[in-house]
C-alpha cells in the first residue's frame, strides 16, 4: 500500500509530519534555517532552532524577515570574544548582517555541538544549536564556564542536546 | 519690559517649532538627520514604520523620523532600551520636531542594528490610525 503525503499526515498527525521533515533534513545536502520575526519586531527567532545533521552537510540560513536584519554568528572567542560553544577544531563563522532574502551557508565537517546567535538579538534569545554527527564526549558542553556571559534569555532558548538527538529537528518554541 | 522679552521669546520659540516642523515634513530632513539604512545594515523601508532618519548623536533614543513612500512624515519614533528604564536613568528633553501628534503607540522591540538590544518603541503618529497603512508595507 502506498500512502500519499496527505494520507500520511492524516493518519499520523504531528508525528508523521515531524518524521517527514526530519527525513528531509537527512536526505539533502543542504539544510535550511530561516531567520524570522514579527512585523513589529517584537519577536525574532531561528526556524528550526535545533537540528541534527550529518558530517559534510551544509546549513543555509535565509533572512525571511522583511523588516529586520539578522546574523548567524558562532559562539567563539574569535567572534567578539564570545564563549567557545563549538568544537575547538572547527572554524567559527560570522555572516555579518543579512538583509531580507539574503543567505549565508556553512559546511560542517567536524563532529560535535555548535551554538550560534544573532548579534542584534542575542539578548532577545535569538540563538540556535546544530549537532553534527553526535555530541562529542568531554566536549565543551561538559565544561564549567561554557555559559560565560550569555544572556539568560539566550541560555533559556537553546534546545537540549537530548531533544535534538531524539527529534532531529526542533522547531522554535 | 520683562513681559516684552517674554513675548519675544515665546514668539521666537513658536516660530522655531513651526519652522522645525515644516523642515522635517518632507524627506529627506536636513542635517544632522541621516538615513538610517546608510548608517546601519537595515532595509531602507521598514514595514510598519517607513523610511527612517535619525541624528546619530541622539542614538539610541532618537527621535527617528519616519516617512511614507511619498516622502511625507508619518511618525516620530523614540527607541528606549529596556535596561536603561531604571531609577538611575532618564530620557529628558528629547527633540520633537514633527509637529502635531494624532495618537501614540508604545510597543516592545527585540532589537535591530543600531539599537541591538530589547527596547521600547514610543511612536508619535502625525497621521491618523487609518493612514498608518501608508507605511504598512
Boltz contact constraints between the chains, C-beta under 6 A:
constraints:
  - contact:
      token1: [A, 39]
      token2: [B, 47]
      max_distance: 6.0
  - contact:
      token1: [A, 39]
      token2: [B, 48]
      max_distance: 6.0
  - contact:
      token1: [A, 40]
      token2: [B, 48]
      max_distance: 6.0
  - contact:
      token1: [A, 40]
      token2: [B, 107]
      max_distance: 6.0
  - contact:
      token1: [A, 41]
      token2: [B, 109]
      max_distance: 6.0
  - contact:
      token1: [A, 41]
      token2: [B, 110]
      max_distance: 6.0
  - contact:
      token1: [A, 42]
      token2: [B, 108]
      max_distance: 6.0
  - contact:
      token1: [A, 44]
      token2: [B, 110]
      max_distance: 6.0
  - contact:
      token1: [A, 66]
      token2: [B, 47]
      max_distance: 6.0
  - contact:
      token1: [A, 67]
      token2: [B, 46]
      max_distance: 6.0
  - contact:
      token1: [A, 67]
      token2: [B, 47]
      max_distance: 6.0
  - contact:
      token1: [A, 68]
      token2: [B, 112]
      max_distance: 6.0
  - contact:
      token1: [A, 69]
      token2: [B, 41]
      max_distance: 6.0
  - contact:
      token1: [A, 69]
      token2: [B, 42]
      max_distance: 6.0
  - contact:
      token1: [A, 69]
      token2: [B, 113]
      max_distance: 6.0
  - contact:
      token1: [A, 97]
      token2: [B, 41]
      max_distance: 6.0
  - contact:
      token1: [A, 97]
      token2: [B, 113]
      max_distance: 6.0
  - contact:
      token1: [A, 100]
      token2: [B, 43]
      max_distance: 6.0
  - contact:
      token1: [A, 120]
      token2: [B, 111]
      max_distance: 6.0
  - contact:
      token1: [A, 120]
      token2: [B, 112]
      max_distance: 6.0
  - contact:
      token1: [A, 120]
      token2: [B, 113]
      max_distance: 6.0
  - contact:
      token1: [A, 120]
      token2: [B, 116]
      max_distance: 6.0
  - contact:
      token1: [A, 121]
      token2: [B, 110]
      max_distance: 6.0
  - contact:
      token1: [A, 121]
      token2: [B, 111]
      max_distance: 6.0
  - contact:
      token1: [A, 123]
      token2: [B, 117]
      max_distance: 6.0
  - contact:
      token1: [A, 123]
      token2: [B, 118]
      max_distance: 6.0
  - contact:
      token1: [A, 124]
      token2: [B, 110]
      max_distance: 6.0
  - contact:
      token1: [A, 124]
      token2: [B, 111]
      max_distance: 6.0
  - contact:
      token1: [A, 124]
      token2: [B, 118]
      max_distance: 6.0
